[in-house]
Amino acid sequence: MPVRLLHRLLNFISYEIFPGTGYMKTHTTYLHIPGLLNINELDDIANLSERAVYEKGKLTASDAAQNVKNNLQLSNGDQVYISIQHIILQSLNRNTLFRNAILPKQIYPFLISKYTQGMNYGYHVDSPVMGDMLRTDIAMTIFLNRPNEYEGGELELQTALGPAKFKLNAGDAICYPCSYVHRVNEVTEGCRHVAVTWIQSLVKTLEQRDILFGLSQVTESLYATKTANEELSLLQQQYSNLLRMWAN
């Protein structure tokens, strides 16, 4: 690999994303996707949920999670549930950041949840396999209402660097490894509305996905600047070979 490209790649993989490109800063523990759902989609979901039937969330919890889960969940037999699923899946299909960073193979049906005053979800670890033998590599939470509409309710991850808390803007999503112990803090006022799912990636390990994501971002930057055609071809070749090697 030419030295010039190697230096550029190493600088990029430190996740100081090229200024002015609009690319995301990311983190080896989690991925923040701003504006996954636009304002029209959020309004549609809010209007649909007003006439939806929500039931106790414990009904879908497994093992020890049943003892710490206290929320409300949209019934998956409701037509509203199907409509909301469709809206969210459309947003994922058009989101390049999600595709390049997560490399989704299978996506578990979303759980649409509400937390009203006094509700929380205590510390737990997600099941390693769900549904039709879907391996849970990555968890995703999409925030469906504004953070000023409720008090508390932060998603809290226990990471190697200490606790990380998330209470994002409406329409934003956070993705994180399913291996982390996590909780939803108690909502003390208002209502927290979220969509949650679990994803099996084409590439199992976080470290390999990080490398591929860095390479894909460098490739997009080179495309945007219309430079380094020879280097770009080499980079595309290496990306393709690694993805082919690691995909399962």
Secondary structure, DSSP 8 states (H G I E B T S, - for coil): --HHHHHHHHHHHTT---TTS------SS-EEETTSS-HHHHHHHHHHHTT--EEEGGGG--GGGGGTEE-EEE-TTSHHHHHHHHHHHHHHHT-HHHHHHH-EEEE---EEEEE-TT-EEEEE---SEETTTEE--EEEEEE-S-GGGEEE--EEEEETTEEEEE---TT-EEEEETTS-EEE--EEEE-EEEEEEEEEESS--HHHHHHHHHHHHHHHHHHHHT--HHHHHHHHHHHHHHHHHH--
